[in-house]
């Protein structure tokens, strides 16, 4: 058996829930000033005007009169302006990405040019030493020093000349 107090509490709780729900609906209805039907008959609510493809007869609700009087033409232009601004931002981002890629590529080319220059200078010095005619040694697989004969010297000179042609451009 319910007491009078619990019945009163249940009614108050139900009234509070009903009041809260109605306030939430009223708030969302105020935020969504536009109401329209799409081509398939679906109802849409928004604070932005409907797309240009929606015929005027399918627009069920418009914003309050004060807002409509203030800028009726600008509301129709709003989606177009937003689209053009978005396109501009996208184009700027693409341009910035391309510039960053070009900058990275340029830095990579400069780094490679520096490495090539260092290799060129080293190969030229090796060729100068080889052309002096001094006796040169190489270290063999056993770690022993072995003097270069004329055939080895000619092969080493050809290898260095090939490096010079590769790095000194």
BAFI-3210 file (N, C-alpha, C; in Angstrom, 3 decimals, decimal comma, padded with zeros to 6 digits):
// residues 169
n [1|2|3|4|5|6|7|8|9|10|11|12|13|14|15|16|17|18|19|20|21|22|23|24|25|26|27|28|29|30|31|32|33|34|35|36|37|38|39|40|41|42|43|44|45|46|47|48|49|50|51|52|53|54|55|56|57|58|59|60|61|62|63|64|65|66|67|68|69|70|71|72|73|74|75|76|77|78|79|80|81|82|83|84|85|86|87|88|89|90|91|92|93|94|95|96|97|98|99|100|101|102|103|104|105|106|107|108|109|110|111|112|113|114|115|116|117|118|119|120|121|122|123|124|125|126|127|128|129|130|131|132|133|134|135|136|137|138|139|140|141|142|143|144|145|146|147|148|149|150|151|152|153|154|155|156|157|158|159|160|161|162|163|164|165|166|167|168|169]
n.u [000,823|000,616|001,744|000,430|002,431|004,389|003,022|002,622|005,285|005,973|004,362|005,464|008,062|007,561|006,432|008,629|010,443|008,998|008,889|011,635|012,220|010,594|011,778|014,288|013,555|012,449|014,689|016,306|014,675|014,699|017,352|017,515|016,532|015,647|013,535|012,873|011,761|013,310|014,127|013,297|011,324|012,045|012,314|014,161|016,104|017,790|020,289|021,297|020,564|018,568|019,909|020,510|019,164|016,731|013,339|011,362|008,788|009,103|010,284|009,601|009,824|011,173|013,850|013,376|011,524|012,994|015,660|015,447|014,723|016,946|019,076|018,243|019,260|021,878|021,681|021,082|023,401|025,196|025,847|027,227|029,327|030,615|031,374|033,111|035,068|035,982|037,005|039,065|040,685|041,400|042,817|044,916|046,110|046,945|048,764|050,638|051,512|052,692|054,736|056,216|057,002|058,557|060,551|061,700|062,650|064,508|066,322|067,235|068,485|070,517|071,978|072,837|074,399|076,464|077,631|078,470|080,352|082,287|083,109|084,167|086,368|087,940|088,471|089,936|092,227|093,221|093,859|095,885|097,874|098,319|099,331|101,808|103,800|104,945|105,796|103,179|101,133|098,967|096,606|096,371|094,186|095,084|096,006|098,449|100,922|101,157|103,003|101,905|101,735|102,450|100,139|098,134|098,247|097,386|094,774|093,681|093,941|092,161|089,777|089,618|089,476|087,011|085,373|085,826|084,681|082,091|081,419|082,378|080,922]
n.v [-001,178|002,092|005,091|008,342|010,276|009,049|008,807|011,471|012,254|010,717|011,916|014,479|013,931|012,908|015,191|016,897|015,590|015,764|018,549|019,117|017,705|019,096|021,622|021,057|020,328|022,748|024,400|023,169|023,538|026,296|026,725|025,475|027,057|026,780|024,716|022,069|020,036|017,285|015,804|013,166|013,311|013,560|015,264|018,110|019,933|022,924|025,428|026,707|027,839|025,860|023,677|024,962|023,433|022,753|023,330|026,331|025,819|023,602|024,474|024,651|026,132|029,258|031,473|033,757|036,830|039,211|038,513|037,670|040,006|041,526|040,494|039,222|038,495|037,842|035,489|033,530|033,620|032,709|029,786|029,618|031,421|030,210|027,840|028,808|029,976|027,718|026,299|028,048|027,832|025,130|025,182|026,864|025,234|023,085|024,427|025,197|022,670|021,751|023,630|022,995|020,385|020,917|022,457|020,553|018,762|020,376|020,831|018,221|017,814|019,721|018,683|016,272|017,303|018,444|016,152|014,878|016,771|016,596|013,913|014,148|015,884|014,248|012,063|013,359|014,103|011,544|010,679|012,493|011,725|009,101|009,599|010,660|008,787|007,530|004,688|002,535|000,990|-001,753|-003,289|-006,678|-009,644|-011,026|-009,063|-008,050|-005,808|-004,986|-004,169|-002,192|-003,289|-002,374|-003,005|-003,156|-000,536|000,820|-000,155|000,858|003,577|003,857|003,258|005,420|007,585|007,036|007,498|010,237|011,230|010,598|012,024|014,672|016,970]
n.w [000,000|-000,938|000,492|001,204|001,003|-000,605|-003,017|-003,631|-003,937|-006,184|-008,154|-008,178|-009,005|-011,555|-012,742|-012,639|-014,336|-016,726|-017,072|-017,352|-019,721|-021,533|-021,439|-022,519|-025,129|-025,984|-025,955|-027,922|-030,099|-030,371|-031,059|-033,534|-036,161|-038,719|-040,681|-042,797|-045,594|-047,129|-050,369|-050,130|-048,286|-045,653|-042,526|-041,623|-039,250|-038,533|-037,766|-039,838|-043,179|-045,504|-048,104|-051,436|-053,237|-052,193|-052,660|-052,232|-051,310|-049,716|-047,426|-044,165|-041,824|-040,930|-039,767|-036,954|-037,449|-037,043|-037,506|-040,110|-041,448|-041,082|-042,708|-045,387|-047,929|-047,393|-045,972|-047,834|-049,235|-047,416|-047,283|-049,731|-049,345|-047,190|-048,419|-050,434|-048,828|-047,493|-049,661|-050,357|-048,080|-048,249|-050,660|-049,902|-047,961|-049,552|-051,157|-049,226|-048,382|-050,764|-051,012|-048,739|-049,391|-051,654|-050,464|-048,740|-050,645|-051,947|-049,849|-049,493|-051,959|-051,753|-049,594|-050,730|-052,783|-051,309|-050,139|-052,499|-053,356|-051,322|-051,669|-054,225|-053,840|-052,163|-053,862|-055,865|-054,413|-053,795|-056,359|-057,008|-055,156|-056,023|-058,577|-058,053|-058,123|-056,032|-054,014|-053,225|-050,770|-050,014|-047,845|-047,289|-047,131|-044,915|-043,330|-043,901|-045,187|-048,566|-051,401|-054,179|-057,505|-060,981|-062,512|-060,592|-059,699|-062,025|-062,230|-059,860|-060,400|-062,545|-061,235|-059,466|-061,242|-062,381|-060,122|-059,809|-062,155|-061,572|-059,185|-059,476|-060,930]
ca.u [000,000|001,401|001,304|000,130|003,697|005,080|002,257|002,920|006,667|005,970|003,808|006,428|009,172|007,063|006,294|009,986|010,973|008,255|009,339|013,008|012,155|010,027|012,795|015,308|012,977|012,303|016,030|016,771|013,841|015,142|018,640|017,256|015,571|015,173|012,910|012,516|011,615|014,212|013,477|012,687|010,265|012,599|012,285|015,470|016,158|019,145|020,434|021,739|019,514|018,641|020,668|019,842|018,362|015,426|012,411|010,800|007,565|009,488|010,801|008,467|010,022|012,303|014,232|012,501|011,395|014,049|016,868|015,183|014,712|018,299|019,920|017,647|020,105|023,123|021,435|021,192|024,798|026,006|026,478|028,184|030,508|031,302|031,997|034,260|036,112|036,532|037,832|040,280|041,528|041,938|043,830|046,078|046,770|047,646|049,902|051,623|052,082|053,581|055,916|056,995|057,617|059,613|061,630|062,365|063,381|065,659|067,293|067,823|069,404|071,684|072,764|073,488|075,449|077,578|078,284|079,167|081,516|083,301|083,633|084,968|087,652|088,702|088,936|090,999|093,442|093,736|094,475|097,148|098,839|098,626|100,112|103,157|104,738|105,453|105,405|101,955|100,858|097,594|096,535|095,700|093,201|095,729|096,426|099,829|101,115|101,651|103,225|101,112|102,516|101,968|098,782|097,243|098,221|096,562|093,385|093,270|093,807|090,911|088,671|089,544|089,004|085,575|084,765|085,891|083,645|080,784|081,152|082,809|080,150]
ca.v [000,000|003,322|006,154|009,602|010,969|008,443|009,155|012,880|012,265|010,177|012,935|015,583|013,440|012,858|016,573|017,429|014,994|016,332|019,929|019,069|017,289|020,177|022,680|020,613|020,420|024,164|024,918|022,683|024,141|027,669|026,686|025,101|028,031|026,361|023,395|021,824|018,661|016,961|015,173|011,889|013,577|013,639|016,595|018,538|021,132|023,456|026,863|027,210|027,684|024,598|023,769|025,675|022,473|022,592|024,350|027,198|025,220|022,569|025,114|024,678|027,158|030,160|032,143|034,836|037,939|040,210|038,036|037,604|041,365|042,079|040,137|038,114|038,070|037,265|034,129|032,658|033,616|032,105|028,532|029,844|032,047|029,190|026,923|029,449|030,115|026,384|025,999|028,861|027,231|023,888|025,561|027,363|024,087|022,358|025,252|025,101|021,323|021,696|024,423|022,223|019,284|021,480|022,853|019,323|018,235|021,262|020,540|016,915|018,008|020,444|017,747|015,344|018,053|018,582|014,836|014,683|017,655|016,012|012,717|014,624|016,371|013,110|011,284|014,134|013,972|010,188|010,618|013,230|010,880|007,963|010,076|011,095|007,735|006,912|003,303|002,501|-000,322|-002,129|-004,296|-007,860|-010,303|-011,459|-007,870|-007,762|-004,727|-005,491|-003,072|-002,268|-003,360|-001,445|-003,380|-002,738|000,928|001,234|-000,475|001,829|004,876|003,806|003,334|006,787|008,440|006,771|008,210|011,664|011,542|010,430|013,018|016,023|017,458]
ca.w [000,000|-001,018|001,375|000,553|000,748|-001,749|-004,209|-003,901|-004,412|-007,550|-009,041|-008,282|-009,818|-012,932|-013,213|-012,832|-015,566|-017,850|-017,216|-017,874|-021,127|-022,343|-021,536|-023,486|-026,474|-026,327|-026,233|-029,221|-031,144|-030,581|-031,748|-034,915|-036,651|-040,035|-040,747|-044,187|-046,062|-048,232|-051,522|-049,742|-047,319|-044,299|-041,922|-041,133|-038,417|-038,538|-037,562|-041,145|-044,194|-046,247|-049,356|-052,532|-054,001|-051,542|-053,150|-051,192|-050,759|-048,745|-046,219|-043,252|-040,797|-041,154|-038,523|-036,478|-038,403|-036,863|-038,172|-041,545|-041,975|-040,994|-043,839|-046,135|-049,036|-046,891|-045,528|-049,000|-049,651|-046,358|-047,666|-050,814|-048,754|-046,400|-049,364|-051,071|-047,806|-047,286|-050,835|-050,243|-047,046|-048,797|-051,651|-049,160|-047,346|-050,610|-051,551|-048,149|-048,442|-051,921|-050,687|-047,772|-050,131|-052,487|-049,556|-048,302|-051,800|-052,150|-048,785|-049,790|-053,082|-051,250|-048,785|-051,655|-053,482|-050,365|-050,058|-053,777|-053,366|-050,435|-052,347|-055,359|-053,326|-051,665|-055,014|-056,523|-053,584|-053,983|-057,691|-056,930|-054,449|-056,887|-059,727|-057,655|-058,442|-054,810|-053,807|-052,426|-050,197|-049,698|-046,795|-047,832|-046,275|-043,683|-042,599|-044,267|-046,162|-049,840|-052,337|-055,408|-058,743|-062,012|-062,925|-059,509|-059,712|-063,159|-061,885|-058,833|-061,064|-063,329|-060,274|-058,930|-062,331|-062,475|-058,998|-060,100|-063,169|-060,947|-058,149|-059,820|-062,094]
c.u [000,871|000,839|001,068|001,407|004,405|004,347|002,541|004,331|006,736|005,443|004,794|007,616|008,764|006,925|007,658|010,598|010,299|008,703|010,739|013,005|011,608|010,994|013,876|014,789|012,843|013,656|016,511|015,940|014,260|016,459|018,451|016,153|014,981|014,598|012,481|012,402|012,620|013,440|012,786|011,609|010,752|012,600|013,661|015,315|017,599|019,133|020,982|020,619|019,656|019,470|019,844|018,943|016,974|014,495|011,786|009,554|007,880|010,105|009,616|008,591|011,277|012,673|013,250|012,564|012,521|015,333|016,671|015,195|016,121|019,126|019,309|018,546|021,369|022,914|021,536|022,647|025,694|026,625|027,508|029,463|031,306|032,023|033,221|035,396|036,779|037,438|039,134|041,233|042,170|043,041|045,086|046,837|047,546|048,896|051,015|052,292|053,062|054,871|056,814|057,701|058,768|060,820|062,410|063,201|064,637|066,734|067,992|068,825|070,671|072,572|073,510|074,610|076,675|078,347|079,076|080,435|082,639|083,923|084,535|086,353|088,526|089,269|090,053|092,303|094,061|094,434|095,815|098,230|099,269|099,525|101,511|104,197|105,341|105,010|104,207|101,743|099,355|097,667|095,763|094,767|093,803|096,218|097,861|099,875|101,768|101,814|102,422|102,058|101,874|100,525|097,770|097,114|097,329|095,082|092,858|093,071|092,504|089,697|088,494|089,042|087,494|084,830|084,749|084,824|082,233|080,452|081,488|082,078|080,018]
c.v [001,247|004,352|007,407|010,348|010,383|008,733|010,590|013,008|011,761|011,204|014,080|015,169|013,384|014,245|017,183|016,881|015,579|017,758|019,989|018,708|018,406|021,343|022,310|020,714|021,866|024,769|024,458|023,273|025,574|027,687|026,353|026,003|027,636|024,957|023,200|020,328|018,429|016,218|013,867|012,066|013,647|015,075|016,898|019,818|021,614|024,937|027,522|027,010|026,345|024,774|024,440|024,738|022,260|023,690|025,118|026,573|024,152|023,155|025,351|025,771|027,944|030,812|033,255|036,021|038,951|039,790|038,009|038,986|041,917|041,748|038,990|037,622|037,387|035,848|033,154|032,547|032,929|030,774|028,707|030,465|031,029|028,209|027,552|029,651|028,778|025,995|026,785|028,262|025,944|024,188|026,076|026,217|023,289|023,106|025,159|023,725|021,197|022,463|023,666|021,054|019,780|021,887|021,625|018,732|019,065|021,000|019,206|017,038|018,725|019,528|016,768|016,041|018,225|017,269|014,577|015,538|017,099|014,771|013,094|015,065|015,221|012,283|012,023|014,049|012,594|010,052|011,347|012,386|009,722|008,381|010,556|010,047|007,089|005,463|003,304|001,076|-000,493|-003,169|-005,479|-008,481|-010,758|-010,276|-007,473|-006,624|-005,300|-004,291|-003,300|-002,373|-002,435|-001,749|-002,948|-001,218|001,444|000,977|000,520|003,209|004,932|003,925|004,753|007,756|008,261|007,511|009,717|012,045|011,433|011,584|014,461|016,501|018,936]
c.w [000,000|-000,072|000,571|000,179|-000,465|-003,051|-004,621|-004,473|-005,852|-008,539|-009,235|-009,164|-011,289|-013,525|-013,492|-014,115|-016,807|-018,129|-017,818|-019,357|-022,000|-022,479|-022,544|-024,912|-026,911|-026,683|-027,600|-030,353|-031,413|-031,349|-033,228|-035,453|-037,991|-039,932|-042,196|-044,456|-047,184|-049,319|-051,152|-048,671|-045,882|-043,801|-041,342|-040,327|-038,422|-038,212|-038,825|-042,156|-044,920|-047,512|-050,454|-053,341|-053,401|-052,054|-051,979|-050,564|-049,711|-047,478|-045,291|-042,197|-041,124|-039,831|-038,167|-037,430|-038,256|-037,560|-039,674|-042,165|-042,027|-042,228|-044,631|-047,258|-048,525|-046,401|-046,681|-049,446|-048,627|-046,766|-048,777|-050,280|-047,964|-047,315|-050,010|-050,072|-047,531|-048,446|-050,798|-049,222|-047,539|-049,808|-050,960|-048,506|-048,380|-051,038|-050,511|-048,142|-049,604|-051,650|-049,708|-048,463|-050,999|-051,642|-049,091|-049,433|-052,068|-051,102|-049,030|-050,941|-052,629|-050,426|-049,687|-052,426|-052,586|-050,232|-051,343|-053,844|-052,488|-051,063|-053,516|-054,894|-052,842|-052,825|-055,748|-055,735|-053,750|-055,331|-057,695|-056,250|-055,336|-058,045|-059,341|-057,972|-057,203|-054,737|-052,859|-051,933|-050,020|-048,587|-047,358|-046,798|-044,943|-042,847|-042,882|-045,286|-047,413|-050,767|-053,612|-056,598|-059,773|-062,433|-061,846|-059,460|-060,845|-062,861|-060,845|-059,450|-061,860|-062,391|-059,753|-060,006|-062,512|-061,343|-059,250|-061,123|-062,580|-059,981|-058,513|-061,076|-062,062]
res [x|x|x|x|x|x|x|x|x|x|x|x|x|x|x|x|x|x|x|x|x|x|x|x|x|x|x|x|x|x|x|x|x|x|x|x|x|x|x|x|x|x|x|x|x|x|x|x|x|x|x|x|x|x|x|x|x|x|x|x|x|x|x|x|x|x|x|x|x|x|x|x|x|x|x|x|x|x|x|x|x|x|x|x|x|x|x|x|x|x|x|x|x|x|x|x|x|x|x|x|x|x|x|x|x|x|x|x|x|x|x|x|x|x|x|x|x|x|x|x|x|x|x|x|x|x|x|x|x|x|x|x|x|x|x|x|x|x|x|x|x|x|x|x|x|x|x|x|x|x|x|x|x|x|x|x|x|x|x|x|x|x|x|x|x|x|x|x|x]
***
